[in-house]
Amino acid sequence: MSTTAAPSRLHTARAGVQKFGTFLSGMIMPNIGAFIAWGLITALFIEKGFIPVPELGGFGTGPDGKPYVGLVGPMITYLLPLLIAYTGGRMVYDVRGGVVGAIGTMGVILGAGIPMFIGAMIMGPLGGWTMKKIDAIWDGKIKPGFEMLVNNFSAGIWGALLALVGFYGIAPVVAAGSERAGKAVEFLVDNGLLPLTSLLIEPAKVLFLNNAINHGVLTPLGTQQSLEQGKSILFLLEANPGPGLGVLLAYMFFGRGAAKASAPGAALIHFIGGIHEIYFPYVLMKPILILATIGGGMTGIATLALTHSGLVAPSAPGSIIAVLAQTSRDSYIGVILAVILACAVSFVIASVILRSSKDKGEGDLTAATAQMEGMKGRKSMASSVLGAGGAGGGVALATDIKNIVFACDAGMGSSAMGASVLRNKIKAAGHGDVKVTNASIANLTDTYDMVVVHQDLALRAEQKTPSAQIVTVDNFMGSPKYDEIVALLDEQEASEGSESEAAVSRAPVPQPHEETPDVLRRESVLLTGGASDMGSAIDEAGRLLRAAGAVDGEYVASMHEREKSVSTYMGNFLAIPHGTNDAKDHIAASAVTFARYHEPIDWNGKPVKFVVGIAGKGKEHLGILAKIAKVFGDKEQVSRLESAASVDEVLDILGKVNA
């Protein structure tokens, strides 16, 4: 029992740190462009920059005797922290959470008086989480027509209170913590101990624990240091491409088998493309090579410290191009030396290890890649390059795509609609051997080649299907991603054709078909709906379903619950509100309702003119949705529905649902 508990606890701990690191990275990475912009402006226009401009660099005084503000100070003091806070809040509670998080962060910024990246990474998610909890208190209790008033004032009031909390409570604590962290870095630098951080950073990279260190600590501290000193060594502790390049070069000269053959392509992707994860399987295949990356990392850091070199802003990705673009004006020699010497030391150590061992790297690179992805918890770009074991490192398909699943919260509405649209496209393209199904997020298993999911549900889908390719869409009726998937299948067929053309089967995939007589009745069609907003439109669809004897009140309530998790907007002015997966027991019979609105309804920011309510008994909804998808996938039919003057015309267009 003790032998299995420890690995399990270790895996759980690592997964927890990875999750935390991914969350931190999710706040920083979308805003790296802003960091780079600030770094370029700083490098160019400050007093010691390449092109000193007082008005932009913020030095000197104007004709009126007032000092120039410039771009550098306001960007790092206000813009960057507020972007981080907004992103963090939005990750927790969409735009509403982002706005409240940014308001609260303004209090921290003013209270601390210094760039508050750590404060922003606290206040952003905190603002989103607390706003979400507050909204839950009166969820469903607001009278129709007062939603906007309550939502706006609650966000404003809570945001103002959070700003005060940030100013008086959080700012002093975070400022003190930042000061201590800065002094710790200074202590390591002054005592020549900073290279020892490679003992932590290099193994962390291979184990995918680096995001918590790099984006949670090094980037905020490095930015603060760069503001004070014009550059920071911290930006290059993790991003130096030298150690990984040294390992790949050693495999090129002294490795064997697939590892030796694929190393040149991997080296190019790593060094120029900045995708460091490409070299991780080579280390995992022979773990003692971690000593090479540690030695290279320590050498690079020591070189930077001795030459007093650094970057002005983060280098993301860790490409030599990005590194040189962010190098301080006085640090080019030091930075280039740090990369070269790190690579050389890593190469020497890795070469000695490979030459002195019986196994010279001819192990199973594919297995090592799979091991890496298991630790990472999701599909890796490296598998596309290394999994094929190609000599040139050319990118190939990660897997043959034969089994595609559409996933949504309930698994019986939008996913079935999207699956029907894509299935028709794939069938028309001649890929009859590709199976397209639909399922709920909760019922996903890691057995699919590709998962198509609404962008708001992508994270949940990745957790359920780490081996699958994830494709996100925001429009189930007409997403351009469908054509990209078909093009990918065409490419797959072309690559397979030369090897096994005779084996390719073009038998049509059986389409889900159930007899659904009279699911759409005359009394269930409204040529002019009476609703004016999304909530009342869902109620109207639910009332029609109840009048048809298809559902009870619990199912109508679940239709609102479904809409909160992910929008049922399908594109082409269509929404198909339906219940959650748990509400299937509240369906007595299959039914479809139709309501048309001459004034478009705001459906989570999308215009909706047609609301089709659906209740499917068992799997009958699959056939229903397939038929509805065919109609609304045709713009001419949508135009006919828009101009239909009678119920008979609507039934004539949608009559196939009763066939």
C-alpha positions in Angstrom: 0.0 0.0 0.0 2.8 2.3 0.8 4.5 1.7 -2.6 1.5 3.1 -4.5 0.5 5.9 -2.2 3.7 7.9 -2.6 3.6 8.0 -6.5 -0.1 8.9 -6.3 0.6 11.7 -3.9 3.5 12.9 -6.0 1.3 12.8 -9.1 -1.4 14.7 -7.4 1.0 17.3 -6.1 2.6 17.8 -9.5 -0.8 18.1 -11.1 -1.8 20.7 -8.5 1.3 22.7 -9.2 0.8 22.3 -13.0 -2.8 23.6 -12.6 -1.6 26.5 -10.6 1.1 27.3 -13.0 -1.3 27.1 -15.9 -3.6 29.5 -14.2 -0.8 32.0 -13.6 0.5 31.5 -17.2 -3.1 32.1 -18.4 -3.0 35.6 -16.9 0.5 36.5 -18.2 0.8 34.9 -21.6 -2.2 36.6 -23.4 -0.6 39.9 -22.4 3.0 39.1 -23.5 2.5 41.3 -26.5 2.0 44.2 -24.2 5.1 43.4 -22.3 7.1 43.2 -25.5 5.6 46.6 -26.7 6.7 48.1 -23.4 10.1 46.6 -23.7 10.6 47.9 -27.2 9.5 51.4 -26.2 11.8 51.3 -23.2 14.8 50.1 -25.3 14.2 52.7 -28.0 13.1 55.9 -26.3 14.4 56.2 -22.7 17.4 58.4 -22.0 19.9 55.6 -22.5 17.9 54.0 -25.3 18.7 53.6 -29.0 16.6 56.7 -30.0 16.2 58.9 -26.9 12.9 60.8 -27.1 12.0 62.8 -24.0 8.3 62.9 -24.7 8.1 59.1 -25.2 10.8 58.0 -22.8 9.6 60.2 -19.9 12.7 62.2 -19.1 13.5 65.9 -19.2 11.0 68.7 -19.1 8.9 70.5 -21.6 8.7 74.1 -22.6 6.3 74.8 -19.7 8.9 73.4 -17.2 6.8 70.3 -16.4 8.5 66.9 -16.6 7.5 64.6 -19.4 5.4 61.7 -18.4 6.2 59.5 -21.4 4.9 56.0 -22.2 7.3 53.9 -20.2 6.1 54.7 -16.7 2.3 54.7 -17.3 2.4 51.5 -19.3 4.2 49.5 -16.6 2.4 51.1 -13.7 -1.1 51.0 -15.0 -1.6 49.3 -18.4 0.2 46.0 -17.7 -1.2 45.3 -14.2 -4.7 46.2 -15.3 -4.4 43.9 -18.4 -3.2 41.0 -16.1 -6.0 41.7 -13.6 -8.7 41.9 -16.3 -7.5 38.6 -17.9 -7.4 36.9 -14.5 -10.9 38.0 -13.5 -12.2 37.1 -16.9 -10.8 33.5 -16.6 -12.9 33.1 -13.4 -16.1 35.0 -14.3 -16.0 36.1 -17.9 -16.0 39.9 -18.8 -17.9 40.8 -15.6 -15.2 39.2 -13.5 -12.5 40.9 -15.5 -14.0 44.4 -15.0 -14.4 44.0 -11.3 -10.9 42.5 -10.9 -9.4 45.5 -12.8 -11.3 48.0 -10.6 -10.0 46.3 -7.5 -6.4 46.2 -8.9 -6.5 50.0 -9.3 -6.6 50.4 -5.6 -3.6 48.1 -5.2 -1.7 50.1 -7.8 -2.3 53.4 -6.1 -1.8 52.0 -2.6 1.6 50.5 -3.5 3.0 53.2 -5.8 5.0 50.6 -7.7 4.1 48.3 -10.6 1.8 45.7 -9.0 2.0 42.5 -11.0 1.7 40.2 -8.1 -1.2 42.4 -6.7 -2.9 42.2 -10.1 -2.5 38.4 -10.2 -4.3 38.3 -6.8 -6.9 41.0 -7.2 -8.0 39.9 -10.8 -9.1 36.4 -9.9 -10.3 37.5 -6.5 -12.6 40.1 -8.1 -14.0 37.6 -10.5 -14.6 34.9 -7.9 -16.2 37.2 -5.4 -18.4 38.8 -8.0 -19.5 35.3 -9.1 -20.5 34.4 -5.5 -22.4 37.7 -5.1 -24.3 37.2 -8.3 -25.3 33.7 -7.1 -27.1 35.2 -4.1 -29.8 36.8 -6.2 -29.7 34.5 -9.2 -33.2 34.0 -10.5 -34.7 36.4 -8.0 -34.5 39.6 -10.0 -37.7 40.8 -11.6 -37.7 40.9 -15.4 -36.6 44.3 -16.7 -34.3 45.1 -13.7 -31.5 42.7 -14.6 -29.2 45.4 -16.2 -29.8 47.8 -13.3 -28.9 45.3 -10.6 -26.0 43.8 -12.5 -24.4 47.2 -13.3 -24.8 48.6 -9.8 -23.7 45.4 -8.0 -20.5 45.3 -10.1 -19.9 49.0 -9.6 -20.5 48.9 -5.8 -18.4 45.8 -5.3 -15.7 47.0 -7.5 -15.4 50.2 -5.5 -15.3 48.3 -2.3 -12.6 46.0 -3.7 -10.5 49.0 -4.7 -10.6 50.2 -1.1 -9.7 46.8 0.1 -6.8 46.7 -2.3 -5.6 50.2 -1.4 -5.7 49.8 2.4 -5.3 46.0 2.9 -3.7 44.2 0.0 -1.3 46.8 -1.4 0.9 47.1 1.8 1.1 43.3 2.1 2.0 42.7 -1.6 4.5 45.6 -1.6 6.2 44.2 1.4 6.3 40.7 -0.2 7.7 42.2 -3.4 10.4 44.0 -1.5 11.5 40.9 0.3 11.5 38.9 -2.9 13.6 41.6 -4.6 16.1 41.5 -1.7 16.3 37.7 -2.0 17.2 38.0 -5.6 19.7 40.7 -4.8 21.2 38.5 -2.2 21.6 35.6 -4.7 23.2 37.9 -7.3 25.5 39.6 -4.8 26.7 36.3 -3.4 27.1 34.6 -6.8 24.3 32.1 -5.9 21.9 32.9 -8.7 23.2 30.1 -10.9 22.0 27.6 -8.3 18.4 28.3 -9.4 19.1 26.1 -12.3 18.9 23.1 -9.9 15.2 23.9 -9.6 14.4 25.5 -13.0 15.8 22.9 -15.4 14.2 19.8 -13.8 11.0 21.9 -13.5 10.9 22.6 -17.2 11.1 18.9 -18.1 8.4 18.1 -15.5 6.1 21.0 -16.7 6.3 22.8 -13.4 8.0 25.8 -14.8 5.0 28.1 -15.4 4.4 28.6 -11.7 8.1 29.7 -11.3 8.5 31.6 -14.6 5.2 33.5 -14.9 4.3 33.5 -11.2 7.6 34.9 -9.9 10.3 35.6 -12.5 8.3 37.8 -14.9 6.8 40.1 -12.2 10.1 40.4 -10.4 12.0 40.8 -13.6 9.7 43.6 -14.8 10.1 45.5 -11.5 13.9 45.1 -11.8 13.8 46.2 -15.4 11.9 49.4 -14.5 14.5 50.2 -11.8 17.7 49.2 -13.7 16.7 49.2 -17.4 17.1 45.4 -17.7 16.8 42.2 -15.7 18.7 38.9 -15.6 15.6 37.1 -14.4 13.9 37.1 -17.8 16.6 34.7 -19.1 16.8 32.3 -16.2 14.2 30.0 -17.8 14.0 31.3 -21.4 17.7 30.6 -22.4 17.6 28.2 -25.4 21.2 27.2 -24.9 20.9 24.2 -22.5 18.2 22.5 -24.6 20.1 23.1 -27.8 23.2 21.5 -26.3 21.3 18.3 -25.6 19.9 18.1 -29.1 23.3 18.7 -30.7 24.7 15.9 -28.6 22.0 13.6 -29.9 22.8 14.7 -33.5 26.5 13.7 -33.1 26.4 10.8 -30.7 22.9 9.5 -30.6 21.4 6.6 -32.5 18.1 5.6 -34.1 15.1 7.8 -34.2 16.5 10.2 -31.6 19.5 11.0 -33.8 17.5 11.3 -36.9 14.9 13.7 -35.5 17.3 15.8 -33.4 18.2 18.3 -36.2 14.6 19.2 -36.9 13.9 19.4 -33.2 16.9 21.7 -32.7 15.7 24.1 -35.3 12.2 24.2 -33.8 13.7 24.7 -30.3 16.3 27.4 -31.1 14.5 29.4 -33.8 10.8 28.6 -32.9 11.3 28.9 -29.2 9.3 25.7 -28.5 11.4 24.3 -25.6 9.1 21.3 -25.0 10.5 19.7 -28.1 13.7 18.6 -26.3 11.9 17.3 -23.1 11.4 13.7 -24.5 15.1 13.5 -25.3 15.9 14.1 -21.6 13.1 11.9 -20.4 14.4 9.1 -22.6 17.7 9.3 -20.6 17.0 11.2 -17.4 20.6 11.6 -16.4 20.8 14.2 -19.2 19.1 16.6 -16.8 22.7 17.1 -15.5 23.6 18.6 -18.9 20.8 21.1 -18.9 21.5 22.1 -15.3 25.2 22.6 -16.1 24.3 24.6 -19.2 21.7 26.7 -17.3 24.1 27.5 -14.4 26.8 28.5 -17.0 24.4 30.8 -18.8 23.2 32.5 -15.6 26.8 32.9 -14.3 27.8 34.5 -17.6 24.9 37.0 -17.4 25.8 37.9 -13.8 29.5 38.4 -14.6 28.7 40.6 -17.6 25.9 42.4 -15.9 23.6 41.6 -18.8 19.9 41.1 -19.1 16.7 41.6 -21.1 14.4 44.6 -20.9 11.2 42.5 -21.1 10.1 38.8 -21.1 11.2 36.6 -24.0 8.2 34.5 -25.0 8.6 32.1 -26.7 12.2 31.3 -25.8 13.4 31.8 -29.3 16.9 33.2 -30.0 15.1 35.8 -32.1 12.8 36.9 -29.2 15.7 36.8 -26.8 17.8 39.2 -29.0 14.8 41.4 -29.7 14.4 42.0 -25.9 18.1 42.3 -25.1 19.2 45.5 -23.4 21.3 47.8 -25.5 24.4 47.2 -23.4 23.9 43.4 -23.0 24.2 41.9 -26.5 27.7 40.5 -25.9 26.7 39.1 -22.5 23.4 37.6 -23.7 25.0 36.0 -26.8 27.8 34.6 -24.7 25.3 33.2 -22.1 23.5 31.3 -24.9 26.6 30.0 -26.6 28.4 29.0 -23.3 25.2 27.4 -21.9 24.8 25.4 -25.2 28.5 24.4 -25.1 28.5 23.2 -21.5 25.3 21.3 -22.0 26.6 19.8 -25.2 29.9 18.6 -23.6 28.1 17.0 -20.6 25.4 15.4 -22.7 28.1 14.1 -25.2 30.1 12.5 -22.4 27.0 10.8 -21.0 25.9 9.5 -24.4 29.4 8.3 -25.4 30.1 6.6 -22.1 26.8 4.7 -21.9 25.7 1.6 -23.7 22.4 3.1 -24.6 23.2 6.0 -26.9 19.8 7.3 -27.3 18.2 4.6 -29.4 15.4 4.2 -26.9 11.8 4.6 -27.7 11.4 8.3 -28.4 7.7 7.9 -29.0 7.3 6.4 -25.5 9.2 9.2 -24.0 7.0 11.7 -25.8 3.9 9.9 -24.4 5.5 10.0 -20.9 6.0 13.7 -21.3 2.4 14.3 -22.4 1.2 12.2 -19.4 3.1 14.5 -17.1 1.9 17.6 -19.0 -1.7 16.4 -18.8 -2.5 17.3 -22.4 -1.5 16.7 -26.0 1.9 18.2 -26.9 3.2 19.8 -30.0 6.2 17.6 -29.7 4.2 14.5 -30.5 3.4 15.9 -34.0 7.1 16.3 -34.7 8.7 13.5 -32.8 6.0 10.9 -32.9 6.6 10.2 -36.6 10.3 9.9 -36.0 11.1 11.7 -39.2 14.6 12.6 -40.0 13.8 16.2 -40.9 11.5 16.9 -38.0 8.7 17.7 -40.4 5.3 18.3 -38.8 2.9 15.4 -39.3 -0.6 14.7 -38.1 -0.5 13.8 -34.4 -2.9 10.9 -35.1 -5.1 9.5 -37.8 -8.5 11.2 -37.4 -11.2 8.6 -37.6 -13.3 9.4 -34.6 -14.6 12.9 -34.0 -16.9 13.9 -31.2 -18.9 17.1 -30.6 -19.2 17.9 -27.0 -21.5 20.3 -25.1 -22.8 20.5 -21.6 -25.9 18.3 -22.1 -24.8 16.4 -25.2 -28.1 16.5 -26.8 -28.5 20.0 -28.3 -25.8 22.2 -29.7 -23.4 19.3 -30.0 -25.9 17.2 -32.0 -26.5 20.2 -34.3 -22.8 20.8 -34.9 -22.1 17.1 -35.4 -24.8 17.0 -38.0 -23.4 20.0 -39.9 -19.8 18.6 -39.8 -21.0 15.1 -40.7 -22.6 16.4 -43.8 -19.5 18.3 -44.8 -17.2 15.3 -44.2 -19.6 13.0 -46.1 -19.8 15.4 -49.0 -16.0 15.4 -49.2 -15.9 11.7 -49.5 -14.5 10.8 -46.0 -17.1 8.2 -45.2 -14.8 6.3 -42.9 -14.6 9.2 -40.4 -17.2 8.9 -37.6 -18.8 12.0 -36.2 -20.8 11.7 -33.0 -21.8 13.9 -30.1 -21.7 13.6 -26.3 -21.9 15.6 -23.1 -18.7 16.8 -21.5 -19.4 14.6 -18.5 -19.5 11.5 -20.7 -16.4 12.1 -22.7 -13.7 9.4 -22.6 -10.1 9.6 -23.8 -10.9 7.5 -26.9 -11.5 10.1 -29.5 -9.0 11.5 -32.1 -10.6 14.9 -32.2 -13.0 16.8 -29.9 -15.0 19.8 -31.3 -16.3 21.9 -28.4 -17.5 25.4 -27.7 -14.6 27.6 -26.7 -16.1 28.2 -23.2 -15.9 24.4 -22.5 -12.5 23.7 -24.0 -10.7 23.4 -20.6 -13.2 20.8 -19.4 -12.9 18.8 -22.6 -9.1 18.8 -22.4 -9.2 17.4 -18.9 -11.5 14.5 -20.1 -9.6 13.8 -23.4 -5.9 14.7 -23.0 -4.9 12.6 -26.0 -7.3 14.2 -28.5 -6.9 17.2 -30.7 -9.2 20.0 -29.4 -10.9 22.2 -31.8 -12.9 25.2 -30.4 -15.8 26.9 -32.1 -18.1 29.8 -31.2 -20.7 29.1 -33.9 -22.0 25.6 -34.3 -23.9 26.3 -37.5 -21.3 27.8 -39.7 -17.9 27.8 -38.1 -14.9 28.1 -40.5 -13.2 25.4 -38.4 -15.4 22.8 -40.1 -13.7 23.5 -43.5 -10.3 23.4 -41.8 -11.2 19.9 -40.4 -12.2 18.7 -43.8 -9.0 20.1 -45.3 -7.0 18.3 -42.6 -8.8 15.0 -43.5 -8.0 15.7 -47.2 -4.3 16.0 -46.2 -4.5 12.9 -44.1 -6.0 10.9 -47.0 -3.3 12.2 -49.3 -0.5 11.1 -46.9 -2.1 7.7 -46.5 -3.0 7.1 -50.1 0.5 6.2 -51.3 0.8 3.5 -48.6 -2.5 1.9 -48.3 -4.9 3.3 -50.9 -6.5 0.0 -51.4 -7.4 -0.3 -47.7 -9.2 2.9 -47.5 -12.9 2.3 -47.1 -15.5 4.8 -48.3 -18.5 3.1 -46.9 -21.0 5.8 -45.6 -21.2 6.2 -41.9 -24.6 5.2 -40.7 -26.5 8.4 -39.8 -28.6 8.5 -36.6 -32.2 8.3 -37.7 -35.2 7.9 -35.6 -38.8 8.2 -36.7 -40.1 11.4 -35.0 -43.7 11.8 -36.2 -45.5 15.1 -35.4 -42.7 16.5 -33.3 -43.5 19.9 -34.8 -47.2 20.8 -34.6 -49.1 23.7 -35.9 -49.9 25.0 -32.4 -46.1 24.9 -31.6 -45.3 27.5 -34.3 -45.3 31.3 -33.5 -44.9 33.6 -36.4 -44.5 36.5 -34.1 -43.0 35.7 -30.7 -43.9 37.8 -27.8 -40.5 37.7 -26.0 -38.1 40.7 -25.9 -35.1 39.2 -24.2 -33.3 35.8 -24.0 -34.8 34.7 -20.7 -38.4 35.3 -21.8 -37.7 33.7 -25.2 -36.6 30.5 -23.3 -39.7 30.7 -21.2 -41.8 31.0 -24.4 -40.1 28.0 -25.9 -40.7 26.1 -22.7 -44.3 27.1 -22.6 -44.9 25.7 -26.1 -43.1 22.5 -25.2 -45.3 22.1 -22.1 -48.4 22.9 -24.1 -47.4 20.1 -26.5 -47.3 17.7 -23.5 -43.6 17.0 -24.1 -42.0 18.3 -20.9 -42.8 19.4 -17.3 -41.8 22.6 -15.4 -38.5 21.1 -14.3 -37.3 20.7 -17.9 -38.1 24.4 -18.6 -36.0 25.4 -15.5 -33.1 23.3 -16.8 -33.3 25.1 -20.1 -32.3 28.3 -18.2 -29.6 26.4 -16.4 -28.2 25.1 -19.6 -28.0 28.6 -21.0 -25.9 29.7 -18.1 -23.2 27.1 -18.8 -22.8 27.8 -22.5 -24.8 29.6 -25.1 -27.2 27.7 -27.3 -26.7 30.2 -30.1 -26.1 28.3 -33.3 -25.4 31.0 -35.9 -27.6 32.1 -38.8 -29.9 33.9 -36.3 -30.8 30.6 -34.7 -30.9 29.6 -31.0 -32.0 26.1 -29.8 -32.7 26.3 -26.1 -32.9 22.9 -24.5 -32.5 21.2 -21.1 -29.4 19.8 -19.4 -28.4 16.2 -19.6 -29.8 15.7 -16.1 -33.3 16.8 -17.2 -33.8 14.0 -19.7 -36.1 12.2 -17.2 -38.5 15.2 -17.4 -39.2 14.6 -21.1 -42.4 12.7 -21.8 -42.2 12.9 -25.6 -40.1 14.4 -28.3 -41.2 17.8 -29.5 -40.0 20.9 -31.4 -41.3 24.4 -31.2 -40.6 27.4 -33.4 -40.8 31.1 -32.6 -39.8 33.9 -35.0 -39.0 37.4 -33.7 -39.0 40.4 -36.1 -36.8 42.4 -33.7 -33.6 40.4 -33.1 -33.2 39.2 -29.5 -29.8 39.8 -27.8 -28.6 36.2 -27.1 -25.4 36.7 -25.1 -24.3 39.3 -27.6 -25.6 37.5 -30.7 -28.7 38.5 -32.7 -31.4 35.8 -32.7 -34.5 35.8 -34.9 -35.5 32.2 -34.6 -35.8 30.2 -31.4 -36.3 26.5 -31.8 -37.1 24.7 -28.5 -36.2 21.1 -28.5 -37.0 18.1 -26.2 -35.8 14.7 -27.4 -36.9 11.5 -25.9 -34.1 9.0 -25.7 -31.9 9.6 -28.8 -34.7 11.0 -30.9 -33.2 14.5 -30.7 -30.3 13.3 -32.9 -32.5 12.9 -35.9 -34.4 16.0 -35.2 -31.3 18.2 -34.9 -29.8 16.7 -38.0 -32.9 17.8 -40.0 -33.0 21.3 -38.4 -29.3 21.7 -39.1 -29.8 21.1 -42.8 -32.5 23.8 -43.0 -30.6 26.5 -41.1 -27.3 25.6 -42.8 -29.0 26.8 -46.0 -29.1 30.6 -46.1 -31.9 30.5 -48.8 -34.1 28.4 -46.4 -33.3 30.8 -43.6 -34.4 33.7 -45.8 -37.6 31.8 -46.6 -38.3 31.3 -42.9 -37.7 35.0 -42.3 -40.4 36.0 -44.9 -42.9 33.2 -44.3 -46.4 34.7 -44.0 -48.2 31.6 -42.6 -47.8 28.6 -40.3 -48.2 26.4 -43.4 -45.1 28.0 -45.0 -43.1 27.3 -41.9 -44.2 23.7 -41.7 -43.4 23.3 -45.4 -39.8 24.4 -44.8 -39.4 22.6 -41.5 -41.7 19.7 -42.3 -38.8 17.2 -42.6 -38.6 17.1 -38.8 -41.9 15.2 -38.9 -40.7 12.8 -41.7 
